[in-house]
Amino acid sequence: MVKPENNCIVIFGASGDLTHRKLIPAFYHLFANGLLSEKFAILGVSRTHYSDAEFQEKLKISLTANEKVDQQMLTEFLERVHYQPIDTSDVDDYGKLKARLDDIEQVYETGGNTTFYLATPPSLYSVIPTSLAAHGLNTEDNGWKRLIVEKPFGYDLATAEQLDKTLHNAFQEHQIYRIDHYLGKETVQNLLVFRFANGMFEPLWNRNFIDYVEITAAEFLGVEERGGYYDGAGAVRDMFQNHLLQVLAMVGMEPPAVINADSMRNEVVKVLNSLQPLTEEKLKNNLVLGQYTESDVRGAHLKGYRQENGVADDSRTETYVGLKMFIDNWRWNGVPFYVRTGKRLPTRVTEVVIHFQKTPHPVFGANAPENKLIIRIQPDEGIQMSFGLKEPGAGFKAKEVSMDFHYDTLEETQMLTAYERLLLDSMKGDATLFARTDAVKACWEFVQPILEYKENPEHLYGYAAGTWGPKEADELLNDEDRSWRFPCKNLADTDYCEL
Ligand code: BG6
C-alpha cells in the first residue's frame, strides 16, 4: 500500500472524548500496521496546559485501558505525539501554533504538509479556520494544508450554508474533508463494488424489477452520556441527515465512469438532488417520529429517554425516525425507500434490504417466496439473497431459502476501521469518501421541512425502549402489503444480531 507523504496532523480538541476514543487509537493502529509515513507527527491542541510528556501519559493510559497494545510500539508511537496549549478563541494565540509547526517541520521533514482536525464542539468550527487563515496556515505555498471537519456540518440549512461560507473564506473546497464515518465502513463501500463490479445485478437495479427498498440503522443503546448534545439534535440531525442519506445515495446512484473523488461525488449529489421534496402532506403521511419510554425488556429495566442524563424531563426530541421517500429520476421513479433509524431498538443492526417484485402470476399459490437481497452493513457483515425453492415432497409448494455470504469467512485480511480508513485517505489527499459541500447542502435541503415539522410537539409518538419503534411506523408499509424486515424477533439477552 502506498504510504502518505511525511506530514503533521494537528488535533484541535486534543483533550476531548473523540480524540481519546477514536482518533488516537486509529492513528496508533495505522502506525502499528506500518501504514503511516516514515516521518509523521501528531500535535494535540487545546486550552488545557499539558507538557508533551503529560499528554503522552494521558494517551498511554487511555490506549492501554481499552485494548492490548505492544509496549515497544506504543513507546515509538507516543514519541511522535506532541502538545501545544492555546486559547483557540484568541486569534493571536495561533502564533504559538505556527511557531510549533515550524519546529515540527524541521524535525520531521514534513515539507509543511499539515492536516488540521477539528475534533472540537461545533461552536469552534468557524473560529479555528478563520484564525488559521489569519496566520497564513491555510496557504499551500509550503506543503499541503487540509482541514478535517467532524459532523454536524450545521444545525439546519441556514447554519450549514453559513458554516460553509466561513470554511470557504479560509480554505478551498479541495482542502476541506468532511467526515461521515459511515463512508469509511468497508461494507458501505462494498455497496459500490457489489453493484458495479457484477454484471448480473445492475440490469435489475431499477424500478422495473425492484418493489421497494428498506434502509435500517438500529441501535440497542440509548443516548448514554451524550444526552446534552443529543437533546438539541435528535435522530434526524444525528443519523438521518448524514449517514442514512449517504447510504441511500450509494444504493441509488448511477455508476460513475471511474472511482475518484470527482466522479463518485458527482453521482452522489445527483441522487441527493433528485430526492422528492417533502410537502406538508407527505410529512403527515410518510414520516413517523418517536421517542423511547421506559420499559422492562429481557429482564432488564431500560430508562426512558427523558430519564437520561442531560435530557430535559419534558423533552420532545425524537430518538426514532421512519420515513417513506422517493427518488424522482428514471431509475427509481415510484419505488419507495423506507428509511428508519432509532436508539433503544431491540438490537444493533444496520442493513439495506432490496425487495424485488413478485412474479406476475402466483403459479405456486398465494404465499409466494420473496426475492430479497439483504446487504448487512453491521454487525455480522455480509450479504444474503433469498429466493423460492421447491419444498421436497409431493406437489409443488415453494419455500423461501437463502444464500449467504459472511465477511468473517474471508481469509485474514487487514480490515481498517472507518476512522483508520478515512484518516489514511485524507493524508493521501483522497477525498472520495468525504462529503462534498454540494452533497451536504442537498441533504439539508431535503431535511429542512422535517426540522420544521418536528417543532410541532404533536408530531411525536412514544415507543417502549427495546421495541422496534412506534407502531405508526409499521403502518407506513402495512397499507401497501409490505412490511419492515425485523432482523431479530427473538433475541436472547444479547444485542448481537446475526444476518
Ligand atoms: C454517530 C451518532 O454519528 O453515529 C451516534 O452521533 C450514533 O449517535 C453513531 O450512535 C452510530 O455509528 P455506528 O458506527 O455505531 O453505526
Residues whose N, C-alpha, C, O or C-beta is under 5 A from the ligand:
A	BS01	BG6	D238
